Amino acid sequence: MKQAGALGMLFRLALLLTTVLGLPTAVAAGAEAAEGPADASVAAAGDAQAGDAQASDASILEMLQVMDAEQLVAGLKDQVNQMVSASMQQALRGKKLTPEVQTVIGRMQTKMLATADQMLSWEVLEPIYLRTYRASFTQDEIDSIIAFYKTPGGQALIKKMPTVMKNALGEILAMVAPMQQKFQQIQKEALDELNALPATPATPKT
């Protein structure tokens, strides 16, 4: 059960990080991606065809503003905080804790929330957005994206996507426990097969 709970939290965090604004997994790398070489993501992502104009930082920042990216990131931080709190409560449910233990756990939770708040700050994520979108989209594509997000449909997508993701996430998480059980069953079957194999004869020494 502890493994299922930990797996569920990892699923939630990974999905939240990698689906916000459709950003690739560079966001999930957090500070590690932010500290990496500035051209690393460019070399890896190189989707733009040779000769296409590279998107300017100004246009990418305009797109992020139209997408209300900073507000979405703030919402992401709130969800991470809720996940940490809920996971702590679930882990401690039914346990009798001394005041000293409660103090240590409370301090740990405070540090975890502070770490998430720091690593998911806009100051950390904005350079990652810039590098990732610059590496993946041409100027014409960024201009087209901006134009779309300024339409009623684009604005509706921005406003409703957090709710869509929350609902989808709930259904995906419902699959975590059954998946964990299947993994355990597969592991047991494999171990049974291994135990049923004949013993390997010892190699004679020469």
Summary of the structure (lengths in Angstrom):
residues: 206
radius of gyration: 23.0
end to end distance: 50.5
largest distance: 80.7
contacts: 495
relative contact order: 0.14
helix: 77%
strand: 1%
